[in-house]
Amino acid sequence: MNDIVFILLGPIILGIGIGIYLDKALAVEIPVFTMVLTMLGIITGMYSVFKKYSK
């Protein structure tokens, strides 16, 4: 049950990191990539937790 933290936070942290990198590399004024990839990370993390514990 302790792995739920890593399953949920892993994709979120990865999405934030990649989003921040892309926003800085492309010099975007509004952090669009960070917002989109964070939301994608949240959805992916929740799906992974649901898939693992719904059995």
TIVOSE-122324 format. One line per field, with one value per residue (C-alpha): residue in three letters; chain; y, x, z; residue number from 0. Coordinates in Angstrom, 1 decimal, decimal comma. Each point is the difference from the previous one (the first is absolute). Layout:
res [ALA;...]
chain [A;...]
c2 [Y;...]
c1 [X;...]
c3 [Z;...]
n [NUM;...]
// end
This chain:
res [MET;ASN;ASP;ILE;VAL;PHE;ILE;LEU;LEU;GLY;PRO;ILE;ILE;LEU;GLY;ILE;GLY;ILE;GLY;ILE;TYR;LEU;ASP;LYS;ALA;LEU;ALA;VAL;GLU;ILE;PRO;VAL;PHE;THR;MET;VAL;LEU;THR;MET;LEU;GLY;ILE;ILE;THR;GLY;MET;TYR;SER;VAL;PHE;LYS;LYS;TYR;SER;LYS]
chain [A;A;A;A;A;A;A;A;A;A;A;A;A;A;A;A;A;A;A;A;A;A;A;A;A;A;A;A;A;A;A;A;A;A;A;A;A;A;A;A;A;A;A;A;A;A;A;A;A;A;A;A;A;A;A]
c2 [0,0;2,3;-0,1;2,0;3,2;-0,8;-1,2;3,2;2,6;-1,4;1,1;3,3;0,9;-1,1;2,0;3,1;-0,4;-0,5;2,8;2,5;-1,1;0,5;3,3;1,4;-1,6;1,5;3,3;-0,3;3,0;-2,1;-3,4;-2,0;-3,1;-0,1;0,2;-2,5;-2,6;0,4;-0,8;-2,9;-1,2;0,2;-1,9;-2,6;-0,4;-0,5;-2,4;-2,1;-0,1;-0,9;-2,7;-1,5;0,0;-0,8;-3,7]
c1 [0,0;3,0;0,7;-3,2;1,9;2,7;-2,6;-2,0;2,8;2,4;-1,9;-0,9;3,5;1,3;-2,7;0,9;3,7;-0,4;-2,6;2,3;2,9;-2,1;-1,3;3,5;1,5;-2,7;-0,2;-3,8;-1,5;-2,9;1,0;-2,2;2,2;0,3;-3,8;-0,8;2,6;-0,9;-3,6;1,1;2,2;-2,9;-2,3;2,7;0,7;-3,6;-0,5;3,0;-1,2;-3,5;1,3;2,3;-2,5;-3,2;0,8]
c3 [0,0;0,4;-3,7;-0,7;0,7;-2,6;-2,5;0,3;0,4;-2,5;-3,2;1,6;0,9;-3,4;-1,8;2,0;-0,7;-3,7;-0,2;1,7;-2,2;-3,2;1,2;0,6;-3,1;-2,3;2,0;0,4;1,9;1,5;1,4;-2,3;-0,2;3,8;0,4;-2,6;1,0;3,7;-0,8;-2,2;2,9;2,5;-2,4;-0,6;3,7;0,9;-2,8;1,1;3,6;-1,1;-2,2;2,6;2,9;-1,8;-0,3]
n [0;1;2;3;4;5;6;7;8;9;10;11;12;13;14;15;16;17;18;19;20;21;22;23;24;25;26;27;28;29;30;31;32;33;34;35;36;37;38;39;40;41;42;43;44;45;46;47;48;49;50;51;52;53;54]
// end
